[in-house]
Amino acid sequence: MSGLNKLMGRGILRPVVHGVLDYPLAAVLIVLPLVLSFDDTAAKWIAFAFGIGAAVLAVGTAWPTGIVRIIPPLLHGYADITVTVALIALPFIVGFSDHTTALVFYLVVGAVGLGATLVTRFEPRVSAERDVALRMAA
């Protein structure tokens, strides 16, 4: 196991908590650009695309909050790191850093998302017994 994989398995935030947070994150990325009336079209569409990606990760990750459960948790973690760093960098790369609302949105969502990802304990797939117990408890 690589050093980064080990690091990703040591977080204090349980996967179920991260998984629950993925759903509102997807909604925020899809809805808030409209609510906040982003002036920049690229800022709006990039947020929509990342919101759809966040929804796919939320639904598809193989942990208790996933529905389809085919995406390995570590892959989810690596995608989260990539996307959150991109959210922080994109206003400057794409050129909408002068649009204050979009800039603050991207920086805050990116930083909070990166923080949540770095403190999450990305475990291997949920065991079948635990999966059944969680479904019965719900």
Secondary structure in CASP SS format (residue, H / E / C, confidence):
PFRMAT SS
TARGET T0000
AUTHOR 0000-0000-0000
METHOD secondary structure of the structure
MODEL  1
M C 1.00
S C 1.00
G H 1.00
L H 1.00
N H 1.00
K H 1.00
L H 1.00
M H 1.00
G C 1.00
R C 1.00
G C 1.00
I C 1.00
L E 1.00
R C 1.00
P H 1.00
V H 1.00
V H 1.00
H H 1.00
G H 1.00
V H 1.00
L H 1.00
D H 1.00
Y H 1.00
P H 1.00
L H 1.00
A H 1.00
A H 1.00
V H 1.00
L H 1.00
I H 1.00
V H 1.00
L H 1.00
P H 1.00
L H 1.00
V H 1.00
L C 1.00
S C 1.00
F C 1.00
D C 1.00
D C 1.00
T H 1.00
A H 1.00
A H 1.00
K H 1.00
W H 1.00
I H 1.00
A H 1.00
F H 1.00
A H 1.00
F H 1.00
G H 1.00
I H 1.00
G H 1.00
A H 1.00
A H 1.00
V H 1.00
L H 1.00
A H 1.00
V H 1.00
G H 1.00
T E 1.00
A C 1.00
W C 1.00
P C 1.00
T C 1.00
G C 1.00
I C 1.00
V C 1.00
R C 1.00
I C 1.00
I E 1.00
P C 1.00
P H 1.00
L H 1.00
L H 1.00
H H 1.00
G H 1.00
Y H 1.00
A H 1.00
D H 1.00
I H 1.00
T H 1.00
V H 1.00
T H 1.00
V H 1.00
A H 1.00
L H 1.00
I H 1.00
A H 1.00
L H 1.00
P H 1.00
F H 1.00
I H 1.00
V H 1.00
G H 1.00
F C 1.00
S C 1.00
D C 1.00
H C 1.00
T H 1.00
T H 1.00
A H 1.00
L H 1.00
V H 1.00
F H 1.00
Y H 1.00
L H 1.00
V H 1.00
V H 1.00
G H 1.00
A H 1.00
V H 1.00
G H 1.00
L H 1.00
G H 1.00
A H 1.00
T H 1.00
L H 1.00
V C 1.00
T E 1.00
R C 1.00
F C 1.00
E C 1.00
P C 1.00
R C 1.00
V C 1.00
S C 1.00
A H 1.00
E H 1.00
R H 1.00
D H 1.00
V H 1.00
A H 1.00
L H 1.00
R H 1.00
M H 1.00
A H 1.00
A C 1.00
END
